Amino acid sequence: MSENPLDRVSEFQEPSAAVNFEDIRREAQKKAQGLNYYMSELVGREIVIVKVDLANNRCEAFLGDQLVYIGWKSGVITKKMTLIDKFIRANFQGVRVKIVERTSKNTGKTYLDLE
């Protein structure tokens, strides 16, 4: 008996071989920007911000005992980072913040915030 070609499964049809191109693009974008994380990946975690780069929307922060570079795209985060940057420059010390997700009372949309 000859084997039916439709009964064979190619490596591209296996679920484990599926590639999520969005994840690959996101990782390449982070690497190109010199980032370890985006803020959205750290929701619920506490960080200590030691340096802010507002021109490139990124900061240096301690995540536990590891120094990492974190980027963001949110306008809410940018406003708070401006204040944090002024505080760090005046006091020469880091600022401990927690990254949280909030829901807008007006629009119902979810956004990132620092507390």
ABEGO torsion letter per residue (X at the ends): XBBBAAABBBAAABAAABBBAAAAAAAAAAAAAGBABBAAAABGBBBBBABBBAAAGBBBBBBEABBBBBBBABAAAAAAAAAAAAAAAAAGBBBBBBBBBBBBAAAGBBBBBBX
